[in-house]
Amino acid sequence: MATLLHLDSSGQSESSVTRKLSSHFAEKWQKANPGGHVIYRDLTSTNVPFASEALIFAMNTPPEKLTAAQKLLLALPDELAKELLEADTYVLGVPMYNFSVPAVFKAYLDTIVRAGTTFSFEGGYPQGLLKNKKVFVVSASGSDFSQPPLSSMDFLEPYIRAIFSFIGLTDVTFFKANGHNEAEKSASLSTAKSSISSHFQPVVVS
Ligand SMILES: Cc1cc2nc3c(=O)[nH]c(=O)nc-3n(C[C@H](O)[C@H](O)[C@H](O)COP(=O)(O)O)c2cc1C
């Protein structure tokens, strides 16, 4: 069954641009995939654990040797990884915070980029284990980072592309909006929504 992972990481709720964009994408995806299944994950209400000594140790312990306490510690990271494995399409709402991703999204990456689950080092080389999945990142920022000189300060898109490619996710499309005030944000939001809508429009062959 076609499965979409719809994830948000904005600290804002009603006023969030990325939440509006990810919802718009999910709505269009559901129309295009009527029998599809959507997994929704809001990282801001998930209590994603930081990579503590105990968590790192548990992540590197073979499953058959895990204690009950370690199993408990791994329950949420395992569930987050399962969602990634289960879905074939992801729409990820990731606002720019201080030129990069929100801390909660980084904590998420620190739990899902896991040897044996999303990548392997078999043969001495890193290999991504997530295959044939499409990733759509909807992002928002105050400034427009599409042109120099600000483009050199955009650590969000190159970072997401690098870490996702490490786990096998190379089909990554970004939809972005920006603006410092309501008028700019609203204009940019509607342009980004139109780009998302166009993505779902059937290609007409003449
Ligand atoms: C903690 C924080 C850091 C931010 N850092 C940047 C930044 O580095 N560059 C930028 O252009 N905008 C920055 N912004 C503005 C947000 O990217 C912008 O408001 C965006 O719309 C947030 O996404 P959201 O509307 O989905 O919450 C920051 C906002 C916050 C709250």
The ligand as an ORCA input file, in Angstrom:
! r2SCAN-3c Opt
* xyz 0 1
  C      15.005     29.791     16.409
  C      14.814     30.420     15.051
  C      15.910     30.577     14.230
  C      15.748     31.118     12.946
  N      16.845     31.232     12.146
  C      16.703     31.730     10.897
  C      17.832     31.826     10.020
  O      18.933     31.415     10.334
  N      17.634     32.376      8.797
  C      16.423     32.831      8.379
  O      16.305     33.323      7.268
  N      15.326     32.702      9.169
  C      15.439     32.177     10.409
  N      14.343     32.056     11.222
  C      13.019     32.386     10.670
  C      12.266     31.121     10.268
  O      13.039     30.286      9.416
  C      10.955     31.468      9.579
  O      10.165     32.226     10.477
  C      10.193     30.266      9.092
  O       8.973     30.682      8.547
  C       9.961     29.258     10.236
  O       9.207     28.148      9.769
  P       7.720     27.930     10.298
  O       6.943     29.136      9.793
  O       7.251     26.677      9.700
  O       7.764     27.898     11.790
  C      14.471     31.536     12.508
  C      13.366     31.379     13.364
  C      13.528     30.835     14.612
  C      12.317     30.662     15.497
*
